[in-house]
């Protein structure tokens, strides 16, 4: 069998199956029970060091001379 035909057969069957199983595995891992806390912590990490709300109009807070 030619190398190209052999690799084409693998890509059409086994690699497609492996990629599908990998995708499904990643989906199950992302939506697994108990991961809500980890996802929530990552989603709110950018606000971790905020002490107060941002100003509504930060450009107007500078006093003009």
PQR file with spaces between the fields and no chain letter, atoms N, CA, C, O and H, PARSE charges and radii, in Angstrom:
ATOM       1  N    UNK     1       0.846   -1.177    0.000 -0.4000 1.5000
ATOM       2  CA   UNK     1       0.000    0.000    0.000 -0.0000 2.0000
ATOM       3  C    UNK     1       0.893    1.243    0.000  0.5500 1.7000
ATOM       4  O    UNK     1       1.914    1.276    0.687 -0.5500 1.4000
ATOM       5  N    UNK     2       0.523    2.224   -0.741 -0.4000 1.5000
ATOM       6  CA   UNK     2       1.287    3.463   -0.783 -0.0000 2.0000
ATOM       7  C    UNK     2       1.205    4.184    0.553  0.5500 1.7000
ATOM       8  O    UNK     2       0.255    4.009    1.316 -0.5500 1.4000
ATOM       9  H    UNK     2      -0.306    2.197   -1.299  0.4000 1.0000
ATOM      10  N    UNK     3       2.201    4.983    0.815 -0.4000 1.5000
ATOM      11  CA   UNK     3       2.217    5.744    2.057 -0.0000 2.0000
ATOM      12  C    UNK     3       1.049    6.729    2.106  0.5500 1.7000
ATOM      13  O    UNK     3       0.392    6.877    3.137 -0.5500 1.4000
ATOM      14  H    UNK     3       2.973    5.125    0.195  0.4000 1.0000
ATOM      15  N    UNK     4       0.798    7.399    0.981 -0.4000 1.5000
ATOM      16  CA   UNK     4      -0.297    8.370    0.945 -0.0000 2.0000
ATOM      17  C    UNK     4      -1.636    7.691    1.203  0.5500 1.7000
ATOM      18  O    UNK     4      -2.444    8.201    1.978 -0.5500 1.4000
ATOM      19  H    UNK     4       1.332    7.279    0.144  0.4000 1.0000
ATOM      20  N    UNK     5      -1.878    6.573    0.579 -0.4000 1.5000
ATOM      21  CA   UNK     5      -3.150    5.870    0.758 -0.0000 2.0000
ATOM      22  C    UNK     5      -3.311    5.394    2.197  0.5500 1.7000
ATOM      23  O    UNK     5      -4.402    5.455    2.765 -0.5500 1.4000
ATOM      24  H    UNK     5      -1.221    6.158   -0.051  0.4000 1.0000
ATOM      25  N    UNK     6      -2.218    4.922    2.776 -0.4000 1.5000
ATOM      26  CA   UNK     6      -2.268    4.460    4.157 -0.0000 2.0000
ATOM      27  C    UNK     6      -2.574    5.616    5.105  0.5500 1.7000
ATOM      28  O    UNK     6      -3.422    5.488    5.989 -0.5500 1.4000
ATOM      29  H    UNK     6      -1.332    4.872    2.315  0.4000 1.0000
ATOM      30  N    UNK     7      -1.889    6.739    4.924 -0.4000 1.5000
ATOM      31  CA   UNK     7      -2.129    7.889    5.788 -0.0000 2.0000
ATOM      32  C    UNK     7      -3.517    8.464    5.564  0.5500 1.7000
ATOM      33  O    UNK     7      -4.156    8.928    6.508 -0.5500 1.4000
ATOM      34  H    UNK     7      -1.201    6.843    4.207  0.4000 1.0000
ATOM      35  N    UNK     8      -3.986    8.437    4.334 -0.4000 1.5000
ATOM      36  CA   UNK     8      -5.332    8.922    4.042 -0.0000 2.0000
ATOM      37  C    UNK     8      -6.385    8.047    4.728  0.5500 1.7000
ATOM      38  O    UNK     8      -7.374    8.553    5.258 -0.5500 1.4000
ATOM      39  H    UNK     8      -3.467    8.059    3.567  0.4000 1.0000
ATOM      40  N    UNK     9      -6.163    6.745    4.713 -0.4000 1.5000
ATOM      41  CA   UNK     9      -7.083    5.817    5.387 -0.0000 2.0000
ATOM      42  C    UNK     9      -7.092    6.085    6.896  0.5500 1.7000
ATOM      43  O    UNK     9      -8.155    6.088    7.516 -0.5500 1.4000
ATOM      44  H    UNK     9      -5.360    6.333    4.283  0.4000 1.0000
ATOM      45  N    UNK    10      -5.911    6.312    7.491 -0.4000 1.5000
ATOM      46  CA   UNK    10      -5.852    6.613    8.922 -0.0000 2.0000
ATOM      47  C    UNK    10      -6.572    7.921    9.243  0.5500 1.7000
ATOM      48  O    UNK    10      -7.310    8.006   10.224 -0.5500 1.4000
ATOM      49  H    UNK    10      -5.047    6.310    6.987  0.4000 1.0000
ATOM      50  N    UNK    11      -6.355    8.933    8.415 -0.4000 1.5000
ATOM      51  CA   UNK    11      -6.981   10.224    8.660 -0.0000 2.0000
ATOM      52  C    UNK    11      -8.498   10.138    8.511  0.5500 1.7000
ATOM      53  O    UNK    11      -9.229   10.801    9.248 -0.5500 1.4000
ATOM      54  H    UNK    11      -5.756    8.864    7.617  0.4000 1.0000
ATOM      55  N    UNK    12      -8.964    9.350    7.591 -0.4000 1.5000
ATOM      56  CA   UNK    12     -10.402    9.224    7.365 -0.0000 2.0000
ATOM      57  C    UNK    12     -11.104    8.426    8.452  0.5500 1.7000
ATOM      58  O    UNK    12     -12.298    8.616    8.678 -0.5500 1.4000
ATOM      59  H    UNK    12      -8.370    8.812    6.993  0.4000 1.0000
ATOM      60  N    UNK    13     -10.397    7.548    9.120 -0.4000 1.5000
ATOM      61  CA   UNK    13     -11.087    6.685   10.072 -0.0000 2.0000
ATOM      62  C    UNK    13     -10.585    6.886   11.506  0.5500 1.7000
ATOM      63  O    UNK    13     -11.314    7.430   12.335 -0.5500 1.4000
ATOM      64  H    UNK    13      -9.426    7.393    8.937  0.4000 1.0000
ATOM      65  N    UNK    14      -9.379    6.467   11.808 -0.4000 1.5000
ATOM      66  CA   UNK    14      -8.913    6.422   13.185 -0.0000 2.0000
ATOM      67  C    UNK    14      -8.617    7.803   13.758  0.5500 1.7000
ATOM      68  O    UNK    14      -8.943    8.068   14.915 -0.5500 1.4000
ATOM      69  H    UNK    14      -8.787    6.024   11.135  0.4000 1.0000
ATOM      70  N    UNK    15      -8.014    8.678   12.982 -0.4000 1.5000
ATOM      71  CA   UNK    15      -7.737   10.017   13.506 -0.0000 2.0000
ATOM      72  C    UNK    15      -9.024   10.805   13.703  0.5500 1.7000
ATOM      73  O    UNK    15      -9.135   11.595   14.641 -0.5500 1.4000
ATOM      74  H    UNK    15      -7.749    8.463   12.042  0.4000 1.0000
ATOM      75  N    UNK    16      -9.992   10.592   12.824 -0.4000 1.5000
ATOM      76  CA   UNK    16     -11.289   11.244   13.010 -0.0000 2.0000
ATOM      77  C    UNK    16     -11.942   10.756   14.296  0.5500 1.7000
ATOM      78  O    UNK    16     -12.507   11.547   15.051 -0.5500 1.4000
ATOM      79  H    UNK    16      -9.901    9.950   12.063  0.4000 1.0000
ATOM      80  N    UNK    17     -11.866    9.480   14.539 -0.4000 1.5000
ATOM      81  CA   UNK    17     -12.416    8.921   15.770 -0.0000 2.0000
ATOM      82  C    UNK    17     -11.671    9.470   16.988  0.5500 1.7000
ATOM      83  O    UNK    17     -12.297    9.827   17.986 -0.5500 1.4000
ATOM      84  H    UNK    17     -11.407    8.837   13.925  0.4000 1.0000
ATOM      85  N    UNK    18     -10.343    9.538   16.914 -0.4000 1.5000
ATOM      86  CA   UNK    18      -9.557   10.049   18.040 -0.0000 2.0000
ATOM      87  C    UNK    18      -9.865   11.518   18.294  0.5500 1.7000
ATOM      88  O    UNK    18      -9.989   11.923   19.450 -0.5500 1.4000
ATOM      89  H    UNK    18      -9.835    9.247   16.103  0.4000 1.0000
ATOM      90  N    UNK    19      -9.989   12.315   17.259 -0.4000 1.5000
ATOM      91  CA   UNK    19     -10.304   13.729   17.439 -0.0000 2.0000
ATOM      92  C    UNK    19     -11.706   13.920   18.002  0.5500 1.7000
ATOM      93  O    UNK    19     -11.920   14.807   18.827 -0.5500 1.4000
ATOM      94  H    UNK    19      -9.888   11.986   16.320  0.4000 1.0000
ATOM      95  N    UNK    20     -12.659   13.107   17.573 -0.4000 1.5000
ATOM      96  CA   UNK    20     -14.018   13.187   18.096 -0.0000 2.0000
ATOM      97  C    UNK    20     -14.036   12.818   19.578  0.5500 1.7000
ATOM      98  O    UNK    20     -14.684   13.491   20.378 -0.5500 1.4000
ATOM      99  H    UNK    20     -12.484   12.386   16.902  0.4000 1.0000
ATOM     100  N    UNK    21     -13.335   11.764   19.939 -0.4000 1.5000
ATOM     101  CA   UNK    21     -13.274   11.369   21.351 -0.0000 2.0000
ATOM     102  C    UNK    21     -12.558   12.422   22.192  0.5500 1.7000
ATOM     103  O    UNK    21     -12.952   12.679   23.330 -0.5500 1.4000
ATOM     104  H    UNK    21     -12.808   11.216   19.289  0.4000 1.0000
ATOM     105  N    UNK    22     -11.512   13.030   21.640 -0.4000 1.5000
ATOM     106  CA   UNK    22     -10.825   14.104   22.349 -0.0000 2.0000
ATOM     107  C    UNK    22     -11.728   15.306   22.572  0.5500 1.7000
ATOM     108  O    UNK    22     -11.730   15.887   23.657 -0.5500 1.4000
ATOM     109  H    UNK    22     -11.192   12.821   20.715  0.4000 1.0000
ATOM     110  N    UNK    23     -12.494   15.684   21.557 -0.4000 1.5000
ATOM     111  CA   UNK    23     -13.423   16.798   21.688 -0.0000 2.0000
ATOM     112  C    UNK    23     -14.490   16.508   22.735  0.5500 1.7000
ATOM     113  O    UNK    23     -14.789   17.358   23.574 -0.5500 1.4000
ATOM     114  H    UNK    23     -12.492   15.212   20.675  0.4000 1.0000
ATOM     115  N    UNK    24     -15.058   15.323   22.688 -0.4000 1.5000
ATOM     116  CA   UNK    24     -16.068   14.952   23.676 -0.0000 2.0000
ATOM     117  C    UNK    24     -15.486   14.904   25.087  0.5500 1.7000
ATOM     118  O    UNK    24     -16.148   15.281   26.054 -0.5500 1.4000
ATOM     119  H    UNK    24     -14.816   14.633   22.007  0.4000 1.0000
ATOM     120  N    UNK    25     -14.248   14.440   25.195 -0.4000 1.5000
ATOM     121  CA   UNK    25     -13.581   14.414   26.496 -0.0000 2.0000
ATOM     122  C    UNK    25     -13.370   15.812   27.048  0.5500 1.7000
ATOM     123  O    UNK    25     -13.563   16.039   28.243 -0.5500 1.4000
ATOM     124  H    UNK    25     -13.710   14.133   24.410  0.4000 1.0000
ATOM     125  N    UNK    26     -12.973   16.760   26.194 -0.4000 1.5000
ATOM     126  CA   UNK    26     -12.806   18.141   26.642 -0.0000 2.0000
ATOM     127  C    UNK    26     -14.135   18.765   27.055  0.5500 1.7000
ATOM     128  O    UNK    26     -14.194   19.525   28.021 -0.5500 1.4000
ATOM     129  H    UNK    26     -12.816   16.575   25.223  0.4000 1.0000
ATOM     130  N    UNK    27     -15.196   18.445   26.327 -0.4000 1.5000
ATOM     131  CA   UNK    27     -16.520   18.965   26.697 -0.0000 2.0000
ATOM     132  C    UNK    27     -16.963   18.416   28.047  0.5500 1.7000
ATOM     133  O    UNK    27     -17.481   19.160   28.880 -0.5500 1.4000
ATOM     134  H    UNK    27     -15.149   17.827   25.542  0.4000 1.0000
ATOM     135  N    UNK    28     -16.766   17.139   28.265 -0.4000 1.5000
ATOM     136  CA   UNK    28     -17.135   16.534   29.552 -0.0000 2.0000
ATOM     137  C    UNK    28     -16.292   17.131   30.669  0.5500 1.7000
ATOM     138  O    UNK    28     -16.804   17.389   31.758 -0.5500 1.4000
ATOM     139  H    UNK    28     -16.345   16.535   27.589  0.4000 1.0000
ATOM     140  N    UNK    29     -14.994   17.357   30.413 -0.4000 1.5000
ATOM     141  CA   UNK    29     -14.125   17.935   31.428 -0.0000 2.0000
ATOM     142  C    UNK    29     -14.549   19.365   31.768  0.5500 1.7000
ATOM     143  O    UNK    29     -14.533   19.745   32.939 -0.5500 1.4000
ATOM     144  H    UNK    29     -14.578   17.147   29.528  0.4000 1.0000
ATOM     145  N    UNK    30     -14.922   20.153   30.781 -0.4000 1.5000
ATOM     146  CA   UNK    30     -15.303   21.541   31.025 -0.0000 2.0000
ATOM     147  C    UNK    30     -16.626   21.643   31.781  0.5500 1.7000
ATOM     148  O    UNK    30     -16.801   22.544   32.601 -0.5500 1.4000
ATOM     149  H    UNK    30     -14.934   19.845   29.830  0.4000 1.0000
ATOM     150  N    UNK    31     -17.552   20.733   31.514 -0.4000 1.5000
ATOM     151  CA   UNK    31     -18.875   20.801   32.141 -0.0000 2.0000
ATOM     152  C    UNK    31     -19.061   19.749   33.226  0.5500 1.7000
ATOM     153  O    UNK    31     -20.191   19.383   33.549 -0.5500 1.4000
ATOM     154  H    UNK    31     -17.410   20.001   30.847  0.4000 1.0000
ATOM     155  N    UNK    32     -17.968   19.266   33.785 -0.4000 1.5000
ATOM     156  CA   UNK    32     -18.057   18.225   34.815 -0.0000 2.0000
ATOM     157  C    UNK    32     -18.658   18.803   36.090  0.5500 1.7000
ATOM     158  O    UNK    32     -18.538   20.000   36.353 -0.5500 1.4000
ATOM     159  H    UNK    32     -17.050   19.563   33.523  0.4000 1.0000
ATOM     160  N    UNK    33     -19.298   17.959   36.874 -0.4000 1.5000
ATOM     161  CA   UNK    33     -19.844   18.431   38.148 -0.0000 2.0000
ATOM     162  C    UNK    33     -18.713   18.890   39.067  0.5500 1.7000
ATOM     163  O    UNK    33     -17.660   18.256   39.126 -0.5500 1.4000
ATOM     164  H    UNK    33     -19.396   16.987   36.660  0.4000 1.0000
ATOM     165  N    UNK    34     -18.928   19.966   39.766 -0.4000 1.5000
ATOM     166  CA   UNK    34     -17.920   20.467   40.686 -0.0000 2.0000
ATOM     167  C    UNK    34     -16.971   21.479   40.084  0.5500 1.7000
ATOM     168  O    UNK    34     -16.143   22.036   40.805 -0.5500 1.4000
ATOM     169  H    UNK    34     -19.784   20.481   39.718  0.4000 1.0000
ATOM     170  N    UNK    35     -17.059   21.740   38.791 -0.4000 1.5000
ATOM     171  CA   UNK    35     -16.146   22.703   38.184 -0.0000 2.0000
ATOM     172  C    UNK    35     -16.702   24.115   38.197  0.5500 1.7000
ATOM     173  O    UNK    35     -16.016   25.045   37.772 -0.5500 1.4000
ATOM     174  H    UNK    35     -17.732   21.288   38.205  0.4000 1.0000
ATOM     175  N    UNK    36     -17.923   24.302   38.671 -0.4000 1.5000
ATOM     176  CA   UNK    36     -18.537   25.628   38.691 -0.0000 2.0000
ATOM     177  C    UNK    36     -17.720   26.607   39.543  0.5500 1.7000
ATOM     178  O    UNK    36     -17.558   27.768   39.169 -0.5500 1.4000
ATOM     179  H    UNK    36     -18.480   23.547   39.016  0.4000 1.0000
ATOM     180  N    UNK    37     -17.214   26.149   40.667 -0.4000 1.5000
ATOM     181  CA   UNK    37     -16.438   27.033   41.539 -0.0000 2.0000
ATOM     182  C    UNK    37     -15.145   27.476   40.865  0.5500 1.7000
ATOM     183  O    UNK    37     -14.757   28.638   40.981 -0.5500 1.4000
ATOM     184  H    UNK    37     -17.345   25.205   40.971  0.4000 1.0000
ATOM     185  N    UNK    38     -14.483   26.581   40.171 -0.4000 1.5000
ATOM     186  CA   UNK    38     -13.241   26.938   39.474 -0.0000 2.0000
ATOM     187  C    UNK    38     -13.515   27.922   38.355  0.5500 1.7000
ATOM     188  O    UNK    38     -12.767   28.883   38.179 -0.5500 1.4000
ATOM     189  H    UNK    38     -14.798   25.636   40.076  0.4000 1.0000
ATOM     190  N    UNK    39     -14.575   27.698   37.598 -0.4000 1.5000
ATOM     191  CA   UNK    39     -14.917   28.609   36.509 -0.0000 2.0000
ATOM     192  C    UNK    39     -15.332   29.976   37.049  0.5500 1.7000
ATOM     193  O    UNK    39     -14.991   31.000   36.456 -0.5500 1.4000
ATOM     194  H    UNK    39     -15.184   26.918   37.741  0.4000 1.0000
ATOM     195  N    UNK    40     -16.045   30.009   38.141 -0.4000 1.5000
ATOM     196  CA   UNK    40     -16.476   31.271   38.745 -0.0000 2.0000
ATOM     197  C    UNK    40     -15.272   32.046   39.270  0.5500 1.7000
ATOM     198  O    UNK    40     -15.212   33.267   39.125 -0.5500 1.4000
ATOM     199  H    UNK    40     -16.322   29.178   38.623  0.4000 1.0000
ATOM     200  N    UNK    41     -14.322   31.354   39.873 -0.4000 1.5000
ATOM     201  CA   UNK    41     -13.127   32.006   40.404 -0.0000 2.0000
ATOM     202  C    UNK    41     -12.299   32.616   39.271  0.5500 1.7000
ATOM     203  O    UNK    41     -11.796   33.731   39.410 -0.5500 1.4000
ATOM     204  H    UNK    41     -14.370   30.362   39.990  0.4000 1.0000
ATOM     205  N    UNK    42     -12.155   31.911   38.170 -0.4000 1.5000
ATOM     206  CA   UNK    42     -11.409   32.434   37.033 -0.0000 2.0000
ATOM     207  C    UNK    42     -12.142   33.612   36.402  0.5500 1.7000
ATOM     208  O    UNK    42     -11.507   34.584   35.993 -0.5500 1.4000
ATOM     209  H    UNK    42     -12.564   31.005   38.058  0.4000 1.0000
ATOM     210  N    UNK    43     -13.458   33.539   36.317 -0.4000 1.5000
ATOM     211  CA   UNK    43     -14.239   34.606   35.688 -0.0000 2.0000
ATOM     212  C    UNK    43     -14.187   35.901   36.488  0.5500 1.7000
ATOM     213  O    UNK    43     -14.249   36.983   35.903 -0.5500 1.4000
ATOM     214  H    UNK    43     -13.973   32.750   36.649  0.4000 1.0000
ATOM     215  N    UNK    44     -14.076   35.818   37.800 -0.4000 1.5000
ATOM     216  CA   UNK    44     -14.067   37.023   38.633 -0.0000 2.0000
ATOM     217  C    UNK    44     -12.678   37.422   39.091  0.5500 1.7000
ATOM     218  O    UNK    44     -12.552   38.338   39.904 -0.5500 1.4000
ATOM     219  H    UNK    44     -14.026   34.939   38.275  0.4000 1.0000
ATOM     220  N    UNK    45     -11.628   36.772   38.603 -0.4000 1.5000
ATOM     221  CA   UNK    45     -10.271   37.063   39.070 -0.0000 2.0000
ATOM     222  C    UNK    45      -9.807   38.457   38.683  0.5500 1.7000
ATOM     223  O    UNK    45      -8.956   39.019   39.372 -0.5500 1.4000
ATOM     224  H    UNK    45     -11.730   36.029   37.942  0.4000 1.0000
ATOM     225  N    UNK    46     -10.331   39.038   37.612 -0.4000 1.5000
ATOM     226  CA   UNK    46      -9.894   40.379   37.226 -0.0000 2.0000
ATOM     227  C    UNK    46     -10.410   41.445   38.184  0.5500 1.7000
ATOM     228  O    UNK    46      -9.889   42.560   38.201 -0.5500 1.4000
ATOM     229  H    UNK    46     -11.023   38.581   37.053  0.4000 1.0000
ATOM     230  N    UNK    47     -11.415   41.125   38.972 -0.4000 1.5000
ATOM     231  CA   UNK    47     -11.977   42.070   39.931 -0.0000 2.0000
ATOM     232  C    UNK    47     -11.435   41.851   41.342  0.5500 1.7000
ATOM     233  O    UNK    47     -11.911   42.485   42.284 -0.5500 1.4000
ATOM     234  H    UNK    47     -11.839   40.219   38.957  0.4000 1.0000
ATOM     235  N    UNK    48     -10.472   40.988   41.502 -0.4000 1.5000
ATOM     236  CA   UNK    48     -10.004   40.587   42.824 -0.0000 2.0000
ATOM     237  C    UNK    48      -9.443   41.757   43.631  0.5500 1.7000
ATOM     238  O    UNK    48      -9.645   41.801   44.845 -0.5500 1.4000
ATOM     239  H    UNK    48     -10.085   40.473   40.736  0.4000 1.0000
ATOM     240  N    UNK    49      -8.748   42.703   43.003 -0.4000 1.5000
ATOM     241  CA   UNK    49      -8.100   43.796   43.729 -0.0000 2.0000
ATOM     242  C    UNK    49      -8.887   45.098   43.679  0.5500 1.7000
ATOM     243  O    UNK    49      -8.354   46.143   44.052 -0.5500 1.4000
ATOM     244  H    UNK    49      -8.584   42.667   42.017  0.4000 1.0000
ATOM     245  N    UNK    50     -10.119   45.067   43.238 -0.4000 1.5000
ATOM     246  CA   UNK    50     -10.942   46.269   43.217 -0.0000 2.0000
ATOM     247  C    UNK    50     -11.471   46.562   44.615  0.5500 1.7000
ATOM     248  O    UNK    50     -12.041   45.693   45.274 -0.5500 1.4000
ATOM     249  H    UNK    50     -10.552   44.218   42.935  0.4000 1.0000
ATOM     250  N    UNK    51     -11.269   47.818   45.061 -0.4000 1.5000
ATOM     251  CA   UNK    51     -11.756   48.223   46.380 -0.0000 2.0000
ATOM     252  C    UNK    51     -13.042   49.030   46.296  0.5500 1.7000
ATOM     253  O    UNK    51     -13.829   49.042   47.242 -0.5500 1.4000
ATOM     254  H    UNK    51     -10.806   48.525   44.525  0.4000 1.0000
ATOM     255  N    UNK    52     -13.259   49.697   45.182 -0.4000 1.5000
ATOM     256  CA   UNK    52     -14.430   50.562   45.033 -0.0000 2.0000
ATOM     257  C    UNK    52     -14.853   50.567   43.576  0.5500 1.7000
ATOM     258  O    UNK    52     -14.070   50.184   42.706 -0.5500 1.4000
ATOM     259  H    UNK    52     -12.620   49.686   44.414  0.4000 1.0000
ATOM     260  N    UNK    53     -16.066   50.989   43.295 -0.4000 1.5000
ATOM     261  CA   UNK    53     -16.521   51.043   41.900 -0.0000 2.0000
ATOM     262  C    UNK    53     -15.752   52.101   41.114  0.5500 1.7000
ATOM     263  O    UNK    53     -15.231   53.057   41.689 -0.5500 1.4000
ATOM     264  H    UNK    53     -16.702   51.299   44.001  0.4000 1.0000
ATOM     265  N    UNK    54     -15.689   51.926   39.836 -0.4000 1.5000
ATOM     266  CA   UNK    54     -15.016   52.892   38.971 -0.0000 2.0000
ATOM     267  C    UNK    54     -15.833   54.171   38.895  0.5500 1.7000
ATOM     268  O    UNK    54     -17.047   54.156   39.102 -0.5500 1.4000
ATOM     269  H    UNK    54     -16.113   51.150   39.370  0.4000 1.0000
ATOM     270  N    UNK    55     -15.160   55.282   38.596 -0.4000 1.5000
ATOM     271  CA   UNK    55     -15.848   56.558   38.434 -0.0000 2.0000
ATOM     272  C    UNK    55     -16.720   56.520   37.189  0.5500 1.7000
ATOM     273  O    UNK    55     -16.383   55.864   36.203 -0.5500 1.4000
ATOM     274  H    UNK    55     -14.174   55.294   38.427  0.4000 1.0000
ATOM     275  N    UNK    56     -17.842   57.229   37.241 -0.4000 1.5000
ATOM     276  CA   UNK    56     -18.733   57.266   36.080 -0.0000 2.0000
ATOM     277  C    UNK    56     -18.113   58.019   34.915  0.5500 1.7000
ATOM     278  O    UNK    56     -18.238   57.612   33.761 -0.5500 1.4000
ATOM     279  H    UNK    56     -18.115   57.762   38.041  0.4000 1.0000
ATOM     280  N    UNK    57     -17.432   59.139   35.234 -0.4000 1.5000
ATOM     281  CA   UNK    57     -16.843   59.989   34.197 -0.0000 2.0000
ATOM     282  C    UNK    57     -15.403   60.302   34.590  0.5500 1.7000
ATOM     283  O    UNK    57     -15.150   61.385   35.119 -0.5500 1.4000
ATOM     284  H    UNK    57     -17.331   59.470   36.172  0.4000 1.0000
ATOM     285  N    UNK    58     -14.457   59.410   34.357 -0.4000 1.5000
ATOM     286  CA   UNK    58     -13.089   59.646   34.817 -0.0000 2.0000
ATOM     287  C    UNK    58     -12.420   60.834   34.133  0.5500 1.7000
ATOM     288  O    UNK    58     -11.507   61.422   34.712 -0.5500 1.4000
ATOM     289  H    UNK    58     -14.662   58.530   33.927  0.4000 1.0000
ATOM     290  N    UNK    59     -12.835   61.209   32.924 -0.4000 1.5000
ATOM     291  CA   UNK    59     -12.218   62.347   32.238 -0.0000 2.0000
ATOM     292  C    UNK    59     -12.614   63.671   32.887  0.5500 1.7000
ATOM     293  O    UNK    59     -11.872   64.647   32.772 -0.5500 1.4000
ATOM     294  H    UNK    59     -13.576   60.731   32.453  0.4000 1.0000
ATOM     295  N    UNK    60     -13.735   63.734   33.550 -0.4000 1.5000
ATOM     296  CA   UNK    60     -14.202   64.970   34.164 -0.0000 2.0000
ATOM     297  C    UNK    60     -13.664   65.179   35.571  0.5500 1.7000
ATOM     298  O    UNK    60     -13.891   66.238   36.156 -0.5500 1.4000
ATOM     299  H    UNK    60     -14.338   62.941   33.644  0.4000 1.0000
ATOM     300  N    UNK    61     -12.968   64.214   36.125 -0.4000 1.5000
ATOM     301  CA   UNK    61     -12.460   64.341   37.488 -0.0000 2.0000
ATOM     302  C    UNK    61     -11.196   65.164   37.547  0.5500 1.7000
ATOM     303  O    UNK    61     -10.806   65.601   38.630 -0.5500 1.4000
ATOM     304  H    UNK    61     -12.783   63.354   35.649  0.4000 1.0000
ATOM     305  N    UNK    62     -10.544   65.390   36.431 -0.4000 1.5000
ATOM     306  CA   UNK    62      -9.322   66.192   36.401 -0.0000 2.0000
ATOM     307  C    UNK    62      -9.708   67.666   36.449  0.5500 1.7000
ATOM     308  O    UNK    62     -10.532   68.131   35.661 -0.5500 1.4000
ATOM     309  H    UNK    62     -10.861   65.035   35.552  0.4000 1.0000
ATOM     310  N    UNK    63      -9.100   68.394   37.387 -0.4000 1.5000
ATOM     311  CA   UNK    63      -9.424   69.833   37.504 -0.0000 2.0000
ATOM     312  C    UNK    63      -8.719   70.598   36.388  0.5500 1.7000
ATOM     313  O    UNK    63      -7.559   70.346   36.059 -0.5500 1.4000
ATOM     314  H    UNK    63      -8.431   68.016   38.027  0.4000 1.0000
ATOM     315  N    UNK    64      -9.458   71.532   35.825 -0.4000 1.5000
ATOM     316  CA   UNK    64      -8.874   72.355   34.783 -0.0000 2.0000
ATOM     317  C    UNK    64      -8.230   73.570   35.419  0.5500 1.7000
ATOM     318  O    UNK    64      -8.741   74.107   36.402 -0.5500 1.4000
ATOM     319  H    UNK    64     -10.400   71.737   36.092  0.4000 1.0000
ATOM     320  N    UNK    65      -7.097   74.010   34.857 -0.4000 1.5000
ATOM     321  CA   UNK    65      -6.354   75.138   35.422 -0.0000 2.0000
ATOM     322  C    UNK    65      -6.935   76.479   35.044  0.5500 1.7000
ATOM     323  O    UNK    65      -6.411   77.516   35.450 -0.5500 1.4000
ATOM     324  H    UNK    65      -6.682   73.574   34.059  0.4000 1.0000
